[in-house]
Amino acid sequence: MNTLAKAGALRLRKARQGREHDLLDAVLKLVPDAVISVDLAGKIKTFNPAAERIFGRSSASVQGEPLDMLMPERFRAGHHEAMQRFARQGTDARMMGLRRIKGLRADGQEIELEGLISHVSLPQGDRSLVTLHDATTRAQAEMQLQHSRAQLAELTRKLMTQERVLVKRLAQVLHDQLGQTLAAIRMCHETILALQTAQAAPDSQHLHDRMGMLIGQAIAQVRQVLQDLRPPLLEEQGLSVALDNELRNRAQGAPQMDISVTVPHKLELMRWPAEVEYAAFMVVREAVENALRHSGASAIAVELSGNALSLHVTVSDNGVGLPEGVGLGVGHLGILGMQERAQAVGASVSYGRGPEPGTRVAFHWQCAS
């Protein structure tokens, strides 16, 4: 190839490189993420417009400066050495840290960034290419969401505490006042009947019989309300005894249903925090009620396991099971209420299909300390 041809080829190559450089420059200006290149010494060589916007610095002001000037001082120790190790490894790309890193704007404001480091080889030398996305808004939204969830959990916990106190007070009023009043009415009525002559008019006798039936019915209703409001034996003898009593009562009301409870011998007298036992009991009660009403099951099994620092209770039935695709968001069959009760005491509730057709609801609590 003669000199003229070589010169022409050189001009074409330079023109092509110029076009490619212009295209790359246009891309760097248009991308919404910060693109920063640094040499092996950790000095900034490229700083695109998005980087200028995110960090509040001009490209000219950072040229030749160390990359760690863009991060808070407490994170700078060892950063240069880590970058050099990465460059020597020759890895094509990797995520920075756990995808989330801290950046520092020119005005001193700290920002949340998500980053990717790439290793590239150029004619002017090897470079590390850092691509950063500003995740500050999303990070703030996530923090606000976590704070809102914490506030909601605390509110639910307070409401559950108030519920327990109110239920206990109401149960005491029903037992000590209304219950005693009804008992006194019954005694007075029976005394009147005993003193009444045998020649009482038939209509009068019918009314007395009717009154006696209504008094008995009222007393039975008060006892049922007491049982529903204040779980029998829960405070005095603990969760396993209370569950056994609850399920026995449920079985009497649904003789067609096989309702069983399994408690390991070592846990029969085990006690957990009062609020945890109450939440677990109410979750089981809700799950059993749901199974009785909606599952079409012939058997319900409750199993309790755990130790002094953990509690696991499952309620399984052999009914029709939950529809496919049912999620927590719909609050299906009271699942949302169970979740709130559990979360208020640091526990969780999961649900799904059991080992056989049917539904399985599980309450899990683990001591945090």
Buried (B, 14 or more C-beta within 10 A) or exposed (E): EEEEEEEEEEEEEEEEEEEEEEEEEEEBEEBEBBBBBBBEEBBBBBBBBBBBEBBBBEBEBBEEBBBBBBBBEEBBEEBBEBBBEBBEEEEEEEEBEEEBBBBBBBEEEEBBBBBBBBBEEEEEEEBBBBBBBBBBEEBEEEEEEEEEEEEEBEEBBEEBEEEBEEBEEBBBEBBEEBBEEBEEBBEEBEEEBEEEEEEEEEEEEEEBEEBBEEBEEBBEEBEEBBBEBBBBBBBEBBBBBBBBBBBEEBBEEEEEBEBEBEBEEEBEEBEBEBBBBBBBBBBBBBBBEBBBEBBEBEBBBBBBBBEEEEBBBBBBBBBEBBEEEBEEEEBBBBBBBBBBBBBBBBBEBBBEEBEEEBBBBBBBBEEEE
